[in-house]
Amino acid sequence: MRMETTVSGMQHRARRWKREGTKIGFVPTMGSLHAGHLGLVERARKAIGRNGRIVVSIYVNPAQFGPREDLARYPRNLARDRALCREADVDLLFVPDDAGMYPRLAGREFSTWITEERLSRGMEGRSRPGHFRGVTTVVGKLFNIVQPDVAVFGAKDFQQARIIQRMARDLNFPVRLIVAPTAREEDGLAMSSRNENLSPEERRQAAILIQAIRHARGRVRAGRGWVTAGRLREEVLEMIGQRPAARVDYVEFFAPDTLEPVTRVKPGTRMALAVFVGRTRLIDNGQL
């Protein structure tokens, strides 16, 4: 496995692969890799075949963090990430730095951003102003740098995946997007790099996120039709409120295609929630 740290070096290699007719599968990450990421690598490999090239990027993107968010606390372990990628038969690990991705950090002006204006209004977009501008911009840059035929994302970040799909469609990026199911721990907690920041007791309490989704799913299916979103939200807030380390940011019920909130929840509606467990903010979602 090779590692590339410069934008020009990655672009040069991608152009060479393109000239050779080699397909490129791409998994963008912020590092601190876990089994969920490796599952995305496996999906990418299946999509492009054994003769294709798999690129994994590791870049903790400062543009998607707010001034009071956990950029400094975000887990980083490049040595372990390299070993995991090598074991997963990744062909190239792309690890750019801030100066390469955002020249303004190297003393040159950077003033061009990609902004999605409809799907990004609610949930994470409302709670984290500017977050999705940072996400779409960095993913757009990575698509231009890596030039993938296929890119794989996880469904844990459901809103993000929908926004990237919309961006790729609207801006004509020639890439096929795959959204893989959320990878989970044995107790149902969604795998996340941020889980490393949880204390043992917080880790135990963090299972409330999937428990809340399962409760809502059971209520909707037992209702044989629909349940009001307001009532279901109250039940979920009461559940989570019983965990002393947990503090709710939002609980939303929405249409999966448009991400528009609904007042009546029925089978097929999607639920998303963001919860602080101690100092660590976790997200999850599921179809009801």
C-alpha positions as CSV (number, residue, x, y, z in Angstrom):
1,M,0.0,0.0,0.0
2,R,1.2,3.5,-0.9
3,M,0.6,6.7,0.9
4,E,0.2,10.1,-0.8
5,T,0.2,13.4,1.1
6,T,0.0,16.0,-1.7
7,V,-2.9,17.0,-3.8
8,S,-0.7,17.2,-7.0
9,G,0.7,13.7,-6.3
10,M,-2.8,12.2,-5.8
11,Q,-4.1,13.9,-9.0
12,H,-1.1,12.7,-11.0
13,R,-1.7,9.1,-9.8
14,A,-5.4,9.3,-10.5
15,R,-4.9,10.6,-14.0
16,R,-2.4,7.8,-14.7
17,W,-4.9,5.2,-13.6
18,K,-7.6,6.8,-15.8
19,R,-5.3,6.7,-18.8
20,E,-4.8,3.0,-18.1
21,G,-8.5,2.4,-17.9
22,T,-8.3,1.4,-14.2
23,K,-11.5,2.0,-12.1
24,I,-11.1,3.9,-8.8
25,G,-13.1,3.2,-5.7
26,F,-13.0,5.8,-3.0
27,V,-13.8,5.9,0.7
28,P,-13.4,9.4,2.3
29,T,-12.9,9.3,6.0
30,M,-11.6,11.5,8.9
31,G,-9.5,8.7,10.2
32,S,-9.6,6.9,13.5
33,L,-10.8,3.9,11.5
34,H,-13.0,1.2,12.7
35,A,-14.8,-1.9,11.4
36,G,-17.5,0.3,9.8
37,H,-15.0,2.0,7.6
38,L,-13.5,-1.3,6.6
39,G,-16.9,-2.4,5.6
40,L,-17.1,0.6,3.3
41,V,-13.8,-0.4,1.8
42,E,-15.2,-3.9,1.1
43,R,-18.2,-2.4,-0.6
44,A,-16.0,-0.2,-2.8
45,R,-13.9,-3.3,-3.8
46,K,-17.0,-5.2,-4.8
47,A,-18.2,-2.3,-6.8
48,I,-15.1,-1.8,-8.9
49,G,-13.7,-5.4,-9.1
50,R,-10.3,-6.9,-8.2
51,N,-8.5,-5.0,-10.9
52,G,-9.6,-1.6,-9.7
53,R,-7.8,0.6,-7.2
54,I,-9.1,1.5,-3.8
55,V,-8.3,4.9,-2.3
56,V,-9.0,5.8,1.3
57,S,-8.6,9.4,2.3
58,I,-7.9,10.5,5.9
59,Y,-8.5,14.2,6.5
60,V,-10.0,15.9,9.6
61,N,-11.7,18.7,7.8
62,P,-11.6,21.9,9.8
63,A,-14.2,23.6,7.6
64,Q,-17.0,21.4,8.9
65,F,-16.3,22.1,12.6
66,G,-17.8,25.1,14.4
67,P,-15.7,27.3,16.7
68,R,-17.0,25.5,19.8
69,E,-17.0,22.0,18.4
70,D,-14.7,19.0,18.9
71,L,-12.0,19.6,16.2
72,A,-9.2,19.4,18.8
73,R,-10.7,16.4,20.5
74,Y,-11.4,14.4,17.3
75,P,-9.6,11.0,17.6
76,R,-6.4,10.7,15.5
77,N,-4.3,7.6,15.1
78,L,-2.6,7.5,11.7
79,A,-0.2,4.6,12.5
80,R,-3.2,2.4,13.4
81,D,-5.2,3.6,10.4
82,R,-2.3,2.7,8.0
83,A,-2.1,-0.8,9.4
84,L,-5.9,-1.3,9.1
85,C,-5.8,-0.1,5.5
86,R,-2.9,-2.3,4.6
87,E,-4.8,-5.3,6.1
88,A,-7.9,-4.3,4.1
89,D,-5.9,-4.3,0.8
90,V,-6.3,-0.6,0.2
91,D,-4.1,0.5,-2.7
92,L,-3.5,4.1,-1.7
93,L,-4.0,6.1,1.5
94,F,-4.4,9.8,0.7
95,V,-3.5,12.0,3.7
96,P,-3.5,15.6,2.7
97,D,-2.8,18.5,5.1
98,D,-4.7,21.8,5.7
99,A,-2.3,23.8,3.5
100,G,-2.9,21.5,0.6
101,M,-6.7,21.4,0.9
102,Y,-7.3,25.0,2.0
103,P,-4.5,27.2,0.7
104,R,-5.7,30.1,2.9
105,L,-4.1,28.2,5.8
106,A,-0.8,28.5,3.9
107,G,-1.1,32.2,3.5
108,R,-3.0,32.2,0.2
109,E,-6.7,33.3,-0.1
110,F,-9.3,30.6,-0.3
111,S,-12.8,31.9,-1.1
112,T,-14.8,29.3,-3.1
113,W,-17.3,27.1,-1.4
114,I,-20.0,24.6,-2.4
115,T,-23.4,25.2,-0.7
116,E,-26.4,22.9,-0.9
117,E,-29.5,25.0,0.0
118,R,-32.4,22.7,0.6
119,L,-31.6,19.4,2.2
120,S,-29.1,21.0,4.5
121,R,-31.6,23.3,6.3
122,G,-32.7,21.0,9.1
123,M,-31.2,18.7,11.6
124,E,-27.4,18.8,11.4
125,G,-27.6,22.0,9.3
126,R,-29.7,23.8,11.9
127,S,-27.7,22.6,14.8
128,R,-24.3,23.1,13.2
129,P,-24.4,26.3,11.0
130,G,-21.8,26.1,8.2
131,H,-21.2,22.4,8.8
132,F,-22.6,21.2,5.5
133,R,-20.8,23.9,3.5
134,G,-17.6,22.4,4.9
135,V,-18.7,18.9,4.0
136,T,-19.8,19.6,0.4
137,T,-16.8,21.7,-0.3
138,V,-14.3,19.1,0.9
139,V,-16.1,16.2,-0.7
140,G,-16.3,18.1,-4.0
141,K,-12.5,18.8,-3.7
142,L,-11.8,15.2,-3.0
143,F,-13.9,14.0,-6.0
144,N,-11.8,16.4,-8.2
145,I,-8.5,15.2,-6.7
146,V,-9.2,11.4,-6.5
147,Q,-11.4,11.2,-9.6
148,P,-13.3,8.1,-8.4
149,D,-15.7,6.0,-10.4
150,V,-17.4,4.9,-7.2
151,A,-17.5,6.5,-3.8
152,V,-18.9,4.8,-0.7
153,F,-20.5,6.5,2.3
154,G,-22.2,5.2,5.4
155,A,-25.9,5.6,6.3
156,K,-25.1,6.7,9.9
157,D,-24.7,10.2,8.4
158,F,-28.0,9.9,6.5
159,Q,-28.5,13.6,5.9
160,Q,-24.9,14.0,4.8
161,A,-25.2,11.1,2.3
162,R,-28.4,12.6,0.8
163,I,-26.7,16.0,0.4
164,I,-23.7,14.6,-1.3
165,Q,-26.0,12.6,-3.6
166,R,-27.8,15.9,-4.5
167,M,-24.5,17.8,-4.9
168,A,-23.1,15.1,-7.3
169,R,-26.3,15.2,-9.3
170,D,-26.6,18.9,-9.5
171,L,-23.0,19.6,-10.3
172,N,-22.6,16.6,-12.6
173,F,-19.8,14.8,-10.8
174,P,-19.2,11.6,-12.8
175,V,-19.2,9.3,-9.8
176,R,-21.5,6.5,-8.7
177,L,-22.4,6.9,-5.0
178,I,-23.1,3.9,-2.7
179,V,-24.7,4.4,0.7
180,A,-23.9,1.4,2.9
181,P,-26.0,0.4,6.0
182,T,-24.9,1.7,9.3
183,A,-22.3,-0.6,11.0
184,R,-23.2,-1.3,14.7
185,E,-21.7,-2.6,17.8
186,E,-23.2,-5.7,19.5
187,D,-25.5,-3.5,21.6
188,G,-26.6,-1.6,18.6
189,L,-24.6,1.6,19.0
190,A,-23.6,3.0,15.7
191,M,-19.9,2.7,15.1
192,S,-18.2,6.1,15.2
193,S,-14.7,7.4,15.7
194,R,-16.2,9.6,18.4
195,N,-17.1,6.6,20.5
196,E,-13.4,6.5,21.5
197,N,-14.0,9.7,23.5
198,L,-16.7,8.0,25.7
199,S,-15.9,6.9,29.3
200,P,-17.0,3.3,30.1
201,E,-20.1,4.6,31.8
202,E,-20.9,7.0,29.0
203,R,-20.4,4.2,26.5
204,R,-23.0,2.1,28.4
205,Q,-25.5,5.0,28.4
206,A,-24.8,5.8,24.7
207,A,-26.9,2.7,23.7
208,I,-29.9,4.9,24.4
209,L,-29.8,6.2,20.9
210,I,-30.5,2.9,19.2
211,Q,-33.0,2.0,22.0
212,A,-34.9,5.2,21.2
213,I,-35.0,4.3,17.5
214,R,-36.2,0.8,18.3
215,H,-38.9,2.2,20.6
216,A,-40.1,4.6,17.9
217,R,-40.1,1.8,15.3
218,G,-42.1,-0.5,17.6
219,R,-44.7,2.3,18.4
220,V,-45.2,3.0,14.7
221,R,-45.6,-0.6,13.7
222,A,-47.9,-1.3,16.6
223,G,-50.0,1.7,15.7
224,R,-51.1,0.1,12.4
225,G,-51.0,3.4,10.5
226,W,-49.5,6.5,12.0
227,V,-48.5,8.2,15.3
228,T,-48.1,11.9,15.8
229,A,-44.5,13.1,15.6
230,G,-45.0,15.3,18.7
231,R,-46.2,12.5,20.9
232,L,-43.4,10.2,19.7
233,R,-40.8,12.9,20.3
234,E,-42.1,13.3,23.8
235,E,-41.7,9.6,24.5
236,V,-38.2,9.6,23.1
237,L,-37.1,12.7,25.1
238,E,-38.5,11.0,28.2
239,M,-36.5,7.8,27.5
240,I,-33.2,9.7,26.9
241,G,-33.8,11.9,29.9
242,Q,-33.5,8.9,32.2
243,R,-29.8,8.7,31.3
244,P,-27.9,11.2,33.4
245,A,-25.0,11.6,31.0
246,A,-27.3,12.2,28.0
247,R,-28.5,15.6,26.7
248,V,-30.7,15.8,23.5
249,D,-29.7,18.1,20.7
250,Y,-32.6,17.1,18.4
251,V,-35.0,14.3,17.6
252,E,-36.6,14.5,14.1
253,F,-39.0,12.5,12.0
254,F,-38.8,13.1,8.3
255,A,-39.5,11.9,4.8
256,P,-36.3,10.0,3.6
257,D,-36.3,11.5,0.1
258,T,-36.9,15.1,0.8
259,L,-35.7,15.2,4.5
260,E,-38.8,17.4,5.2
261,P,-40.2,17.0,8.7
262,V,-43.5,15.2,9.1
263,T,-46.3,15.6,11.7
264,R,-47.6,12.1,11.3
265,V,-45.1,9.2,11.5
266,K,-45.9,6.0,9.6
267,P,-43.9,3.0,8.4
268,G,-41.2,4.2,6.0
269,T,-40.7,7.5,7.9
270,R,-37.1,8.1,9.0
271,M,-36.0,9.2,12.5
272,A,-32.8,10.9,13.3
273,L,-31.4,12.1,16.6
274,A,-28.3,13.8,18.0
275,V,-27.5,13.4,21.6
276,F,-24.6,14.6,23.8
277,V,-23.3,11.8,26.0
278,G,-21.0,13.6,28.4
279,R,-19.0,15.9,26.1
280,T,-19.3,13.7,23.1
281,R,-22.0,14.4,20.5
282,L,-23.4,11.3,18.8
283,I,-25.8,10.9,15.9
284,D,-27.9,8.0,14.6
285,N,-31.0,7.4,12.4
286,G,-33.2,4.6,11.3
287,Q,-36.2,3.8,9.2
288,L,-39.4,3.3,11.2
